[in-house]
């Protein structure tokens, strides 16, 4: 494994939930700044379209389809990124969902679905990331959360 710390090599950024919204915009912004962005989301088609949109930017976007609820795939993806690109300088854990539901339509399964993705999926990413980054002595982690943490939707 190599470290990008202190080198002229482009920074390696891993973004989950990169196929739309904030993740997509952040991937394009960072690739435009010359960084190598590893973009993950469930939709391979959207990720390939995102990579194509970055072709004329100074950096690049590499698509790595992933469902963060698949713990083994998360671990394999992180290992692959490090083996092929070096230290993940920044991991932006952005994958998440909001499923609107009012009191008359309340379903515990809907709440579980949101908690699984928003909490457990993020946790499945954090555990191997923290271990790898501690061992390499490099890397930062950012977690994007919903405004509903401050005010319910």
NORMO-V180526 format. One record per backbone hydrogen bond with DSSP energy under -0.5 kcal/mol. NH is the residue of the N-H (numbers start at 1). CO is the residue of the C=O. If there is no record, write none. Layout:
BEGIN
NH:CO, NH:CO
END
This chain:
BEGIN
7:4, 13:11, 13:36, 14:90, 15:13, 15:38, 16:92, 17:40, 18:40, 20:17, 23:20, 24:20, 25:21, 26:22, 27:23, 28:24, 29:25, 30:26, 31:27, 32:28, 33:29, 34:31, 35:30, 36:11, 37:35, 37:60, 38:13, 38:36, 39:37, 39:62, 40:15, 40:38, 44:42, 47:43, 48:44, 49:45, 50:46, 51:47, 52:48, 53:49, 54:50, 54:51, 55:52, 57:54, 59:31, 60:35, 62:37, 63:61, 64:39, 66:41, 68:66, 70:67, 71:69, 74:70, 75:71, 76:72, 77:73, 78:74, 79:75, 80:76, 81:77, 82:78, 83:79, 84:80, 85:81, 86:81, 86:82, 87:2, 89:12, 89:87, 90:12, 91:140, 92:14, 92:90, 93:91, 93:142, 94:92, 100:98, 105:102, 106:103, 110:107, 111:107, 112:108, 113:109, 114:110, 115:111, 116:112, 117:113, 118:114, 119:115, 120:115, 121:116, 122:117, 123:119, 124:120, 125:121, 126:122, 127:123, 128:124, 129:125, 130:126, 131:127, 132:128, 133:129, 134:130, 135:131, 136:132, 137:133, 138:133, 140:89, 142:91, 144:93, 144:142, 149:146, 150:147, 151:147
END
